[in-house]
């Protein structure tokens, strides 16, 4: 199926999916970039910065694909929309911790590791599913994104396991981080109000199916590390896919769009 064969409803459903994917990676990359110079050691500084750069590139690919369906070009989608127009998961917009990058940040590395690991596994499952999408151009993008996810997933899985098996303090911090992440997990593998159309048209796999796969893969890992299986329980409270967001996103937009907003029509 090509963009010329889409009905208005099909085009809108596909656009919603692409914005969810792009917005997730964009804000995820932004939060990752805030760790630049603050990571636990120099090698991690380089590694996590590289992952953030890759993820920003993935966001651009999804935005550019949305542009072929009639949306604005990637820079406008990334920097020119208000919070209520964005479709990212609430989990990904949360701040890294107290303070700010330009101030005196006291970010939480345990929280970052857990969020990044849980998100990257969910993203990997989505990209695997999207390679069976009925929309050909999305299949091509998913294949390109997937080539880098193996290494991203290995990186964060290693951190997750090592910290969970480290000191008593580290285990306590990881326990608190998992609980905090799961408070916002509800909309991560969700399509919001467009769930029926996205799934019915075969643009992506069933969200419930992906959630079950994610849990079946994560449960053995957390239990093997001594966490209770119930620590992964969650419920849907707010849904970023429907434009419901927190003050954290408003503040993030003000920061990452500051230069763009000085001259939105300029070529950057």
N, C-alpha and C positions, 0 to 999 in steps of 0.2 A: 504494500500500500504506500502511495506517495502522498505528499501534501495536497496535490491537486484533486485527489479522490476523496478527501475528507468532507463530511457534512459540517455544518456550523457547530453542532453539539460535539461531534468527534474532535474537531479542532480545539474547542475550548477545553475538553477533558484532557487532551494530550498536552495542551499548553500548561494546564494546572500541574500535571505530573512533572513536566520539565522544569517549572519554576520551583517545585518542591525539591527536586534533585539539585538544581543550581543554587538555590538559597541555602540549603543545608551545607553544601561544600563551601560556599562563600563565607558564611559566618563562622564555620568551623575553622577555615583557614585564617580568618581574622583573629580568632581567639588563640590559635596556635602561634601566630606571629607576635602576639603580646608576650610570649615567653622568650623572645630573642634577647640573648644576653643574660637571661635569668634562669635558664635550665640548670639542673644539678651539676653538670660538668660540661666541658668544652665540646666533647664528642657528641653529647646529647643535644647541645645547642645547634650543631650543624645538622644532625640527623632529623630533629623535629622541625627545624626550619625548612629542610628539604621536603618533608612530608606536607607541610603547610603550603609550600610553593606548588607541589604536585596537585594538591586539593584545589587551589585557586585555579589552576589550569583546567581541572575537571569542571569547575563551576562555569568557566568561560565556554567550554564545549556545550554544556547544557543550555546556556543563555543564547549562544549562537544558533543552536538548533531551534530554540523558541523563536528566534528572530526570523527564521525561514517560514514560520507560521503566521507572521504578521505583527509580532511584537517589536518593541524598540531594540536597538542594537545593545550589545553586551554591557557597555559602560553605563548606559542609562538604566538598564535592569539592575546592575550592581549598586549604583550610587544614587540613582534618581527617584527611588520609590520610598514612600513612607512606611512605617512599621506595619500598619494595617493592610498594606498591599503585599506583604511578604509572606512566604509559605513555609519557612523553615520550622523545624521542630524547636519547641521551647527549650529542650535540653541543651541545644547547641548555642543558644544565645546567652546562657547564664555566664556571669563573670567568672574568671579563673580563681577569684578569691578577693580578699579585702585590698583596698587601695587601688591605684591606677598605674598604668605603665609609665606615665609621665610624672607621677608623684612618688609615693613610697609604697610600692606594691609588696604585699605579703601573700603571694599566690599559693594555692594548695596543689602541690604536685600529685598527691594521691588522687584527688578529685579529677585532675586532668588525665591521669593514666587510666582511671576507670572509665571516664566519659569517652576518651579517645578509643579505647579498646572496644567498648560496647557499641559505639557508633560505627567503627570500622568493620566489625563483624556484620552488623546490620546492612551496611553499605555493600559489602562483598556479596551477601545473599541477594540484595536487590540487583546488583550488576549481573550476577549469574542468571537471575530470572529474566532480566531485560534482554538477554541474548536470545530469548524465545519470543520476544515481543512481536506483535503483528505489524509494528511500524518499523520498516527497514532502516531508516536513518538512525533511529534510536538504538537498534541492534549494533550498528557500526560504532557508535559512541561508547556503548557499554563495553564492547570488546577492548577498545583502547584504554578506557579507565581501568578495566580489570587487570591489565598487564602490570600495573603498579601496586595494586591492592594486596597482593601476596606479601610484599615486603613491608607495607604499612601494618598489616595485621600481625605479622611475625614480630615486628618491633614492639607494638603495644602489648601483645600477649606476653612477651618476655618480661617487660617491665611489671605487668600485672602479677605474674607468677613469682618473680623475684621479690617484690615488695611484700607480697602476701606470705612468703616463707621466711621473711627476715626477722627483725626484732619484734618484741611484744608491742612496742610503740607503733611500729610500722603496721602490724596487723590491726591494731585498734584504729589507726588512721584509715586504713583500707576499708575496714568494716563501715566506718562512718561515711566514707566516700561512696561506697556501693549503695548504701541506703539513700544518700542524697541524690545520686544519679537516678535511682529507680523512682523517686518522687516525680520526676519529669519525663519518664520513659514512655508514658502512655501514647504520645502522638508520633514517636520516632518511626515506627513501622505502621503507618496509617496514611490514608489518602484523603481524609477529611470528607467534606460534603460531596466530593466527586468519586467516592469509592466505587459506587455501582457502575458508573460509566467507564471508569478506568479498567476495572476488572472485567466487565462484560465485553468490552471491545478487545480485550487481550493485550492491552498496552503493557501491563505488568501482571505479575502473579497476585494471587489472593493475599491480602495483608495478613489475614488470620493464619494462612499457611506459612508465610514467612516468619511470623511471630512464633509459631510452634517449632519451626526449624531452629530459630535463634535460641529458644529456651532449651531445646533438646541438645544443642551444642554447648551451651553455657552451663547448664546445670551440673554435668559431670565435672567440669573444671572447678567451679566454686566449691562443690562438696569435697573434691579431692584435696582442696587447700584448707579444709576445716571450717568453711562457712556453712551455715544452715541453708538448705535449699529455699526456704521461705524468704530469704533475703532478696530474691529476684521477683517477688510478687509486686505488682503495680496496678494502677488503675488510671483511666483517662480522666484528667481533671480539666485541663485547658487544651485546646487544639490549635497549634500554630499553623496547621494546614488551612485553617479557616480564617487566618488573619488575627488570631488571638495571641497577644504577646505581652511581654513584661517590660518594665522600665529599663531593664538591662539592654534590650534591643534598641530602644529609643536613643540611649546614650551611645551605643556602639555606632549607630547610623550617623549621629552628629560628629563622631570622631572620624570614621573612615570616608565620609563624604565631604569633609570640610574643604579640601582642595578642589574637588570636582564642582562644588556649589559656587566657588568663586567665579567660574565661567563655564556653565553647563554645555555651551555650544562649542567650546574649544575642542581641538583634537589633541588628546593626551597621548 
